[in-house]
Amino acid sequence: MKRILFITLSIVTLFSLSGCGMKYTLSGAAIQPEWNTIYVATFPNYAPQQNPTLSQDLTIAIQDIFRNRTKLKLNSNENSDLIIEGEITGYDVVPQAIQSDDIAAENRLTIYVKVRYINNKDETKSYERTFSAFQSFDGNAMLSAVESSIVPKIIEDIRDQVFASIAMDW
């Protein structure tokens, strides 16, 4: 009987505390209830080496993660509670694991993205930061042969970094 009473009181306490001024959370995101809209500007590609779809693919990936994992409504203008903008600054292939014959056994594609986050509801959360991610590929392969399989993974990683930094205060 005491055990049932303890469990019942624990459940009641848990439910009553859950509504006491806590942040809105969904999929681990800590978004304040008064934050309603978000604007994600197109990320222009200023990298010396270009991927023709990178700008569009990165922009859509960032828009989608906020649309799917938060209550924020995607807005098409800068009159939003939250604004994410920036540019792609690097798209670099660097040889890794050089072999004895000076040929790379592995190459690494790294993408760099500068992000400006403007929080019009809480200016202390705003920042400008560079994010990067990479994928390695066989040194004998041409970038053009592996690009379509590794770039989406890099975009996903950068997208997740941006989301974590904004929605989870990382």
C-alpha positions in Angstrom: 0.0 0.0 0.0 2.8 2.4 0.9 4.5 1.5 -2.4 1.4 2.4 -4.4 1.0 5.7 -2.6 4.6 6.6 -3.2 4.4 5.8 -6.9 1.1 7.8 -7.2 2.6 10.8 -5.4 5.7 10.6 -7.5 3.7 10.7 -10.7 1.5 13.6 -9.5 4.6 15.5 -8.5 6.3 14.9 -11.9 3.2 16.1 -13.8 2.7 19.2 -11.7 6.4 20.2 -12.0 6.4 19.8 -15.7 4.3 22.9 -16.3 6.2 25.2 -14.0 8.0 27.7 -16.3 10.1 25.1 -18.0 11.5 25.7 -21.5 9.7 24.2 -24.4 11.5 21.0 -25.5 11.1 18.8 -28.5 13.7 16.3 -29.7 16.1 17.8 -27.1 15.7 21.4 -28.4 15.4 24.1 -25.8 13.3 26.7 -27.5 11.7 29.5 -25.5 7.8 29.6 -25.8 7.9 33.2 -27.0 10.2 32.3 -30.0 7.7 31.6 -32.8 9.3 32.3 -36.2 12.7 31.6 -37.8 14.2 32.9 -41.1 17.0 30.9 -42.7 18.6 32.9 -45.5 20.2 31.3 -48.5 23.9 30.5 -47.8 25.8 31.8 -50.8 28.9 29.8 -51.8 32.0 31.9 -51.7 34.4 29.0 -51.5 37.2 29.1 -54.2 36.3 25.5 -55.3 32.6 25.2 -56.1 29.9 22.6 -55.8 26.9 23.9 -57.8 24.2 22.6 -55.5 25.9 23.1 -52.1 24.3 26.4 -51.4 20.7 25.2 -52.0 21.3 21.8 -50.3 22.7 23.3 -47.1 20.0 26.0 -46.8 17.2 23.5 -47.2 18.8 21.1 -44.7 19.0 23.8 -42.0 15.4 25.0 -42.8 14.2 21.4 -42.6 15.8 20.5 -39.2 14.2 23.6 -37.5 10.9 23.0 -39.2 10.8 19.3 -38.2 12.3 19.4 -34.7 10.9 22.6 -33.2 7.6 24.4 -33.1 9.1 27.4 -35.0 7.4 28.5 -38.1 9.6 29.1 -41.1 9.3 32.7 -42.2 10.3 34.1 -45.5 11.5 37.5 -44.2 13.9 39.0 -41.7 11.1 40.1 -39.4 11.5 36.9 -37.5 12.3 36.0 -33.9 15.4 34.1 -35.0 17.5 34.6 -38.1 20.2 32.3 -39.5 22.4 33.6 -42.3 25.9 33.1 -43.5 28.0 31.8 -46.3 30.0 28.8 -47.4 33.6 29.9 -47.1 35.6 26.7 -47.9 35.3 23.5 -49.9 38.8 22.0 -49.6 40.3 18.7 -50.6 43.5 17.8 -48.7 45.5 14.6 -49.0 45.7 12.5 -45.9 47.8 9.4 -45.0 50.7 10.0 -47.5 52.3 6.7 -48.5 56.0 6.1 -49.1 55.7 6.9 -52.8 54.3 10.4 -52.0 50.8 9.4 -53.1 47.8 10.0 -50.7 46.2 6.8 -49.6 43.2 9.0 -48.5 41.9 12.4 -49.2 39.6 14.5 -47.1 36.9 16.9 -48.3 36.2 19.6 -45.7 33.4 22.2 -46.0 33.5 25.4 -43.9 30.4 27.5 -43.3 30.3 30.9 -41.5 27.0 31.3 -39.6 25.5 34.5 -38.2 22.7 33.7 -35.7 20.5 36.7 -34.7 18.1 36.1 -31.8 15.7 39.1 -31.8 14.1 37.9 -28.6 17.4 37.4 -26.6 20.4 39.2 -28.0 22.8 37.4 -25.7 22.2 34.2 -27.7 23.3 35.8 -31.0 26.7 34.9 -32.4 28.9 34.6 -35.5 30.7 31.3 -35.7 32.4 29.0 -38.3 31.3 25.4 -38.5 33.1 22.7 -40.5 32.8 19.0 -41.2 34.7 16.5 -43.4 34.5 13.1 -45.0 37.5 11.1 -46.1 37.6 9.2 -49.4 40.1 6.8 -51.2 43.2 8.6 -52.5 42.8 6.9 -55.9 39.2 8.2 -56.3 38.4 11.5 -58.1 36.3 13.9 -56.0 33.7 14.0 -58.8 33.2 10.3 -58.4 32.6 10.4 -54.6 31.1 13.9 -54.2 27.5 12.8 -54.5 27.9 10.3 -51.6 30.0 12.3 -49.2 28.7 15.9 -49.5 25.2 15.0 -48.1 27.0 13.5 -45.0 29.0 16.7 -44.5 25.9 18.8 -44.9 24.1 16.7 -42.3 26.9 17.1 -39.9 27.1 20.9 -40.3 23.3 21.1 -40.1 23.4 19.2 -36.8 26.1 21.4 -35.4 24.1 24.5 -36.3 21.0 23.1 -34.8 22.7 22.0 -31.6 24.4 25.4 -31.2 21.1 27.3 -31.5 18.4 25.0 -30.2 20.4 23.4 -27.4 22.7 26.3 -26.5 25.9 24.3 -27.3 
